[in-house]
Amino acid sequence: MKIIDRQAMLKIKAPISIRNQVLSQLRDSILTSKIPPGERLYEEKLAAGIGSSRTPIREALHVLEREGLVESIPRVGYVVKAMNPEEFDEIVEIRKAIECLAAVWASDRLNDPFLRDLKDNIEKSKELIRQGNVKRFVELDAKFHELIARASGRRRIYEMSQTLRSHMLSYRVSSIYEVGGTERAVAGHEKILETIQSKDEERIRQAVISHLNQVKRDVLTYSFEKSGPSHHRTGA
């Protein structure tokens, strides 16, 4: 009964493409654990809750399966996929390679608007920390990396980095609530900004890798260790 209730609560608000709305809503609900790992997804219940036909629901589930967020089980249907430490480690290592490239390439295209955006992001993040607004901070945390990926000028780098960060979101949300999590994240961003301004490729790579290593330590400490082996997805 709880499964039906959670899925019936999903609502579409903006009058945009219903297909994109459905995908965005389902993805967000899975990444933030509103629909938890192991939960079976019923097309008819999701359609009723969102107020759409089953076609965009089915299309969204296909996309989410390709993204690795849900899995199709014979004679069962789609189920929200639980991730594990090995998969998480793989994502972090790939992010290191991609985001190092993005930051180096962004430094080659350095301009005032890009720098202002990064500095503004960091200042707003600090203000949200002072306010204790972790939810909005998580959005700005993701935005910081998105700005760099976009500034790299490489479409594939941008798309891949966005997908990988999405996969890490549910792990990250949980770990960043812990003591010092937000402050460590901002400190990492400040170091990345400093090295991008220096245009020193080696320092840029070191800053990005150091930041992602810290994220990895936080998640392994505050998400996996606390959740135990039976519930890995707790907060990217």
Secondary structure, 3 states (H helix, E strand, C coil): CHHHHHHHCCCCCCCCCHHHHHHHHHHHHHHCCCCCCCCEECHHHHHHHHCCCHHHHHHHHHHHHHCCCEEEECCCEEEECCCCHHHHHHHHHHHHHHHHHHHHHHHHCCCHHHHHHHHHHHHHHHHHHHHCCHHHHHHHHHHHHHHHHHHCCCHHHHHHHHHHHHHHHHHHHHHHCCCCHHHHHHHHHHHHHHHHHHCCHHHHHHHHHHHHHHHHHHHHHHHHHHHCCCCCCCCC
